[in-house]
Amino acid sequence: MRNHKMKDKTIIFTTATIIIFLLGFIAHLQYFQTKENLIQLYSEKQATLAQQAAISLKSYIKERVDAVEFLAHFPAHNNFKLSKYENEIKHTFDVVHGFQHIFYVDKNVASIIGYPKGYPCPSKQTVEIQDRFKKIFDEAVRQKKTLIFERNVLTDGKVIVCLISPIFSDENDSFVGAIIGALDVKKALYEALKPIMVHSEDHAWVINEPGYLIYHPEHEEMLVQNLFDVQEKCFECHIDFKMEKKMLSNPRGFGIKDDIKLPKQLIGYAQSELISTNWVVAISTPFEVITTSLRSEFRNFLLLLVVIIMTIVFGAFLVNRINTKHITTKQELENLKIQTALINEKNEAESRYRILVEQSPDPIFLCDRKNILMVNQSFENLFGYTEENICETNFSILELIEQSYKKDFINEIKSLIKNEKEVSTISLRMKNESGDKLEVEISLSRLLIEKQVAYQGIIHDVTKTRQLDRERAQREHLAVIGEMSARIAHEIKNPLASIQTGIQLLERQIAKDKTQISFYERLRGEIQRVDSILKGLLTYAREEHLNLKTMEIVSLIERFSDLVKPTLKKHQLNLKMQLADNLPRVKIDEQKIEQVLWNVFLNAIQASESGKNIFLNLNQINYKLVLKISDEGSGMSELQLKKIFQPFFSTRTQGSGLGLPISKKIMDKHGGSISVTSMPGKGTTFTIELPAVRNKS
């Protein structure tokens, strides 16, 4: 007995040591794997962030170019007046932010008027700036389009970029001058790029196509330095400029830069294609941000590992102590138990088994290799077959299993026959007497009954659990889409407002004829349609707040039918209603439920041809009011039915695909439901269920 105790003690502590070693090894691997994945994730994110910044910068410059070109139209007219033009320049300066100056020059590059006061005159600058400016100025006149003058322009510590828009007379197409919008690059790019930054430690910087640094909030002393003409003092902080040169040749990417005095940086970059040049936008994040996150994750993991190791060690001592006592007691009782068990084993085993089977809430069956031998009451309740019918007709368990799962069940039985497994669990789909499909897990084991081998199966009905898991996963997926949609909508609304402002300015200033009026009306309509889609996105992403009140649902439906009748008449459709009497009241948000009815009716109207009917039936089933809205349209396929409540899915080219998902959110918030059935060519039926208010009695 003493040797047996020592052997068990050795096994226990050896096992504990191996587990601790494996946990430490896993922690070591987990750290390096997590570090590699985190760096890759941050790198891709940094490149995407730089791409967004490049797009934002391009949009920002484009808006300023549009403003300058808008002003360039005025001097082209014969009735042009300087006093009125000066007001237009001031108005544009106030509306479109980011300009340092806006001024008008004649064809000799002499400033005539501008705003604000103190605007520069290119003809009075240094010879070097005059020559470079005149070259771009002449090129803009030759190409008859707006160009950017950007190279190495540093005035009073500011990098200035000029948007040059030439002006040609409407009468004879002769060159008369140009509008110049001078941008303070630091101020302008700060406005364009600041909203893109994620971390407070992030900063963006910009290099133009010739290689000049034109924006860097952290190193303003290095502005207008050229990558291809690096000064000696630059190497006091930087090892080399290979990364920066790589940016000029690649449209998008990321990399890690480790310099002498500067902290290690993760850099994402992307090219922004402007009207006459390319700028490279780079976003730098200190590598410390990534490593800090990694250290925090690993610290938590290490703390958990220490707790687990301490638990294992304590458990090993406890198990050894219990095992020692158990062995001592076991030897004393073993003979007595053997004698008692041999006498009563058979009768007691059969009695216990029968009681256990009959009282078990789980369906249980006993079968041989061909037929079912016995089932309990829970089995009869689940599948609808009685034990007499099953046993008298040589009923096989395979008859209840779907065809695609029969092979898996047979393989599990074979494993039990070959003694490869003592107990086996398998997931299957079965069907009951009514043909309903059931998702089950069956625990199989082999038994010896009266020297005959039999197989016991304990069935766990997991149909509802699996359905709830799928619904929960779907809700989580839709929540992510809703959050992403809200962010996208927020990002689009600001540029959309700028576009609408520009169109209003154009519409107010340019002479109007019927063609132009029609064109602007169409533009406004398209903007309103985009704005409507954005509002739908925000509505879908926003948490629904209900203003509940108890009311008669019939009054709401009758009022809604009056509202929808003009639309039905316009489409030559007939509404047929059947409302049950003495219906209980419901507690609802009237406006939200009316919105659901509108969405469902619009789908029915758009799916129906002229002369067809739309049916509305309202009944009570148990403690629910059930409203069915049916049409005689073309119906939907099975694939369309699966996607009908997914955001952005629509069978119409002009549809936003948000009406029905919003309706489903509203019904879920009410504790009700909305579902749909349809067959191609046979119409569609939407079923809306609402819980009824129960009487206190």
KEDRENPA-78697 format. One record per residue (C-alpha): x, y, z; residue in three letters. Coordinates in pm, whole numbers, plus 50000, padded with zeros to 5 digits. Example, Ala and Ser with C-alpha at 12.3 -4.5 7.8 and 13.67 -1.06 7.14 Angstrom:
512304955050780ala
513674989450714ser
//
This chain:
500005000050000met
502915023550086arg
504455018649739asn
501055025449581his
500785058449769lys
504275069649662met
503525060649302lys
500305081349302asp
502135110749464lys
504835109949197thr
502235108748921ile
500275138249068ile
503265161549111phe
504845151048780thr
501585158948601thr
501335192848778ala
504935201348678thr
504305192148312ile
501135213348304ile
502985243348454ile
505815239448199phe
503325237247910leu
501485268248032leu
504745287748048gly
505705276247698phe
502265285847563ile
502565320147729ala
505955325047562his
504575316147218leu
501425336747276gln
503455368047351tyr
505445367147027phe
502445357146817gln
500365385146967thr
503185409946912lys
503525400646544glu
499755401546485asn
499385434846666leu
502155451346463ile
500635438546138gln
497185450346244leu
498455484946336tyr
500435487046010ser
497385479545794glu
495345503846002lys
498015530845963gln
498075526645583ala
494265528345569thr
494305559345791leu
496825575845558ala
494615567045259gln
491655583745431gln
493815614145507ala
494905616145141ala
491285614945026ile
490315641445282ser
493195663745168leu
492245659644801lys
488625668544880ser
489735698645087tyr
491975712644808ile
489275705444547lys
486765726544740glu
489225755944745arg
489965751444373val
486225752144301asp
485905784344502ala
488755801044309val
487365789543972glu
483945802444076phe
485455837044132leu
487285834743797ala
483965835743609his
483105871543708phe
485825892443533pro
485095873643210ala
481795892243167his
481495926242995asn
479495941243284asn
482245933343534phe
482665958643820lys
485635959044059leu
483635971644359ser
481105943544333lys
483855918344264tyr
485695928044581glu
482545919344781asn
482375885344609glu
486005878544703ile
485315888045065lys
482175866045073his
484065836044935thr
486905841645185phe
484395841345473asp
482465810745349val
485365788745235val
487925786445517his
491665780445483gly
492715809645259phe
495455833745368gln
494525858245088his
492365858844776ile
493375885144518phe
492885894044153tyr
495935901343930val
496045915043578asp
497845898343291lys
501115915143401asn
500835897243738val
500145929843923ala
497655927844212ser
494475948444154ile
492105939544439ile
491915913044711gly
490985903745064tyr
492025907145340pro
494125938345324lys
497845933345293gly
497525907945015tyr
500815902744828pro
501725913144475cys
503655885744289pro
505385911744067ser
506975927444377lys
508455895444525gln
512065884344501thr
513435876544156val
513625839444238glu
509985837544348ile
508885859444054gln
510575836443805asp
509095804543956arg
505665820543997phe
505685834343640lys
506525799943504lys
503495783743672ile
501365814543589phe
502185811943217asp
501555774543221glu
498085779843377ala
497295805443103val
498535781942832arg
496505752242960gln
493515774643051lys
493035757143383lys
493775761543751thr
497285751343862leu
499055749944199ile
502155770744273phe
503755751644561glu
507535749044540arg
509555760744837asn
507345790744916val
508135801745271leu
506915836045384thr
507185848645744asp
507635813145868gly
504605800745674lys
504465777145378val
502175793645123ile
500555774944832val
498835795044558cys
495885783144348leu
496165801844015ile
492975803043803ser
493355822243470pro
490515844443340ile
489565847442972phe
487115872242824ser
483735858242718asp
483725881742419glu
486955872342238asn
488535845842467asp
491475868642539ser
493465865442862phe
492585893443109val
494095882343441gly
493845856143712ala
492335849044054ile
494895836844307ile
493925819444630gly
496855818444872ala
496555789845124leu
498345789545458asp
499445753045436val
499825748545812lys
496335761645883lys
494705744845582ala
496245710445630leu
495565711346003tyr
491845716245924glu
491905688745660ala
493895662345850leu
493175667646221lys
489785648946213pro
491585617946078ile
493955614246374met
493095584946608val
495635588146890his
496685620247061ser
500295610246984glu
499615607746609asp
500765635146376his
500495639646000ala
503055654745766trp
503125661745392val
505805660345122ile
505165674444776asn
506165658044448glu
509595674944413pro
510485662444763gly
509915693744976tyr
508535690445328leu
505565714545324ile
503775704845646tyr
505035690045972his
503505701546305pro
506405686646506glu
509345700346301his
508395734146155glu
512075743746143glu
512545717345868met
509845731045636leu
510735734245265val
513795712045314gln
514285688545018asn
514805650845054leu
517215650844762phe
519315679744901asp
519615670545271val
521625693545497gln
524275680045732glu
522315689846045lys
519455666745939cys
521635636346015phe
521885647046380glu
518375632246427cys
517855609646122his
519875579246013ile
518735582145650asp
515755592745436phe
515135560245249lys
511625557645394met
510695592845281glu
512045587044928lys
510135554244909lys
506915573544976met
507365594244659leu
507475563144437ser
504705542144596asn
501035552344595pro
500335536444936arg
502115516945207gly
503535515845557phe
506855510945733gly
508815514446056ile
511365542546097lys
513965541546373asp
516105573046397asp
518895585246626ile
517185610346853lys
513595605746749leu
511435577746895pro
510715547346681lys
507705554546455gln
505115533946265leu
504375553445946ile
501485548945703gly
501485569245385tyr
499415575045072ala
499585598044770gln
496945624844720ser
496485633244352glu
495835670544317leu
495035690143999ile
498635695243881ser
500805676844132thr
500905648844389asn
501365652844764trp
502315624244993val
500405623545321val
502125604445602ala
500755596345949ile
503235587446222ser
502405569246544thr
505055563246815pro
505895526446838phe
505425530147212glu
501635531447157val
501725496147014ile
504135481747270thr
502175497347557thr
499035479447439ser
501005447047399leu
502545449747746arg
499145455847901ser
497705424847729glu
500675403447828phe
500625416248188arg
497005405548224asn
497765371948063phe
500775366848292leu
498715375148601leu
496095349748496leu
498845324148432leu
500285329148782val
496835324148936val
496365292248733ile
499795278848834ile
499115285949202met
495765268649168thr
497425238249004ile
500055235949279val
497445239149553phe
495235214049372gly
498115189449344ala
498705190349722phe
494975187349788leu
494535158249545val
497525140149696asn
496075144050046arg
492635132249939ile
494125103249740asn
496125091450043thr
493005090150259lys
491015074349980his
493475045749931ile
493475037950302thr
489685037450322thr
489305018849994lys
491344988950113gln
489234985550425glu
485884985950241leu
486784967949922glu
485964932450030asn
482614942250179leu
481564961549867lys
482524932949636ile
480404908049824gln
477374930749839thr
477664941449477ala
477824905949343leu
474524896949513ile
472464927249418asn
474214940349108glu
471894926748843lys
468554935049006asn
469574969249130glu
471184978748798ala
468054969648606glu
465804987948852ser
467935019248858arg
468245019748483tyr
464485016448429arg
463655043948681ile
466335066648541leu
465145061848186val
461455067448263glu
462025098148480gln
464645114348261ser
463525147248097pro
465785138647802asp
464555114447534pro
466335080747568ile
466305050747336phe
467855016347340leu
468654998847011cys
470644970946859asp
472414973346525arg
469084973346339lys
466004982946543asn
464875003346842ile
464284981247148leu
462915006547397met
462135043747436val
461045065047732asn
458115089247767gln
460235119547675ser
461155102547347phe
457455096847270glu
456645133347350asn
459425146947127leu
458955124946822phe
455215116346844gly
455675078346823tyr
454555054547100thr
456785026747231glu
454285000747111glu
454315013446752asn
458115015046748ile
458774980546895cys
456024962246699glu
457034975646356thr
460804969346381asn
461375006946371phe
464985017946302ser
466475049246456ile
467885057646109leu
464325065045991glu
464275095646219leu
467675109046105ile
468025131645802glu
469725115045506gln
472875136645514ser
473565126645880tyr
472905089145861lys
476475080645760lys
477895099446062asp
475575080446299phe
476555046746149ile
480265055346185asn
479795063446555glu
478065029846611ile
480975012346435lys
483435030046666ser
481565016946968leu
481524981746818ile
485304982646767lys
485814995147127asn
487465026746988glu
485205047547213lys
483265040247533glu
481005070547498val
480415090947184ser
478575123847127thr
477345133946785ile
475315163546651ser
472515154546408leu
469345166946248arg
466275145346304met
462565148046222lys
459475139346424asn
456235122946312glu
454885156646186ser
457965162645971gly
459365190746191asp
463165192746181lys
465015190146512leu
468655198246591glu
469905173546853val
473025160647025glu
473045123047095ile
475295107347359ser
475875070847256leu
477215043347481ser
477465005747460arg
475664983647714leu
475564946247783leu
471994934547855ile
471434897247915glu
474724889747738lys
473544909147434gln
475244941247312val
472894971347287ala
473395008447234tyr
471905035547450gln
471245070047310gly
470455100847521ile
469025128647304ile
469445165547390his
467115188147191asp
469215219147108val
466945233246836thr
465975264547031lys
469505269547164thr
471035268546816arg
468335292046686gln
469045316746969leu
472795314646895asp
472175322646528arg
469875351546616glu
472385365546866arg
475195363446610ala
472945380946355gln
472145408846603arg
475825414046681glu
476625414946309his
473885440646243leu
475075461646539ala
478585463646385val
477075473546049ile
474935500046221gly
477945515246398glu
480015515046079met
477095530345884ser
476785558646136ala
480485566746102arg
480325566145723ile
477205588245723ala
478895613045958his
481985614945734glu
479915620945418ile
477565647845555lys
480295674545586asn
481545671845222pro
477895669645111leu
477135702445289ala
480125718645116ser
478905706444777ile
475415720144849gln
476905753844950thr
478955755344630gly
475885747644416ile
473895774644593gln
476685799744523leu
476815789744158leu
473045790744121glu
472875825444278arg
475615840944065gln
475355825343719ile
472685837643478ala
469695814343480lys
467895800243182asp
465565770043166lys
468385745443100thr
470445758043395gln
467445758843627ile
466625722743536ser
470255712843590phe
470435728643939tyr
467075714044037glu
468345679643939arg
471535685144140leu
469545695844446arg
467305665444408gly
470295641944396glu
471825658544704ile
468505655344888gln
468365618344791arg
471895612544927val
470965631945241asp
467855610045280ser
470005578645259ile
472375592945521leu
469445600445751lys
468295564545705gly
471765552145802leu
471775573746115leu
468225562846203thr
469225526246170tyr
472345530646384ala
470605551946651arg
469095535246957glu
465285535946931glu
463495554147215his
459775547047232leu
456985570347342asn
454565543247452leu
450865547747513lys
447955523547539thr
445485526247250met
443155507847012glu
445135493946718ile
442025495346496val
441885533446513ser
445545535546407leu
444955512046112ile
441825530545996glu
443655563946010arg
446605548945825phe
444335534645554ser
442985569945492asp
446575582645453leu
447625555145212val
444525555544989lys
445755584544764pro
448975565344698thr
447005533644621leu
444715553144389lys
447725567744209lys
449025532344141his
445495519244062gln
445545494144350leu
442705482144574asn
442905478744954leu
440785451345115lys
440695451545495met
439315426045739gln
439495436746106leu
438305414246388ala
435925427846654asp
436535432847029asn
440295433547000leu
442345441547313pro
444355473447340arg
448105475747274val
450895496447427lys
452855511547137ile
454675541847000asp
452075553446748glu
454495571146512gln
456955541946508lys
454275516146429ile
452905539246157glu
456465540546013gln
456535502246005val
453165501545823leu
454425526945568trp
457565506445498asn
455575474145451val
452915491045235phe
455555507645014leu
457095473444948asn
453635459544861ala
452805489244633ile
456135487344449gln
455735449744399ala
452155451844263ser
450875458743914glu
447915481443835ser
444515466243911gly
445855442244178lys
444735439844542asn
446505445644873ile
444985427045169phe
445115437745535leu
443835413045798asn
443905418946176leu
443155391146428asn
443985380346782gln
445925348346850ile
446315340447222asn
447705372447377tyr
449005387147051lys
447505409046780leu
448505395446440val
448425419046140leu
448975403745793lys
449615425645486ile
449595406345157ser
450055416044792asp
449585398944456glu
452995408944321gly
455825389044173ser
456995374844508gly
460555368044623met
463055339744594ser
464335320144892glu
467665338744875leu
465885372544880gln
463795361745182leu
466945353445378lys
468375388245314lys
465165409145329ile
465865423045680phe
469595428245623gln
470735464645599pro
471335478145246phe
469625448545074phe
466985460044825ser
465335444744519thr
464955479744369arg
467755500044210thr
466615532144384gln
466015516144724gly
468315522945020ser
467665488645176gly
467065503645523leu
463235505145553gly
462645469145657leu
465745466345887pro
464555497846068ile
461055482746091ser
462495450946245lys
464385471546506lys
461175489846593ile
459215457146632met
461955441446843asp
461915472247067lys
458135467747113his
458595431447214gly
456865420946894gly
458045406646564ser
457885410846188ile
458295382045944ser
457715375545576val
456645346445358thr
456715346544978ser
456875325144667met
457965336844321pro
454895346044116gly
452465342144409lys
452905374444607gly
454295382844949thr
452815383745302thr
454285403845592phe
453165393145942thr
453375418646226ile
452805406346582glu
452285428946886leu
451715418147250pro
448235427447374ala
447635445947700val
446115421147946arg
443245431148176asn
444145433148545lys
441325408648623ser
//
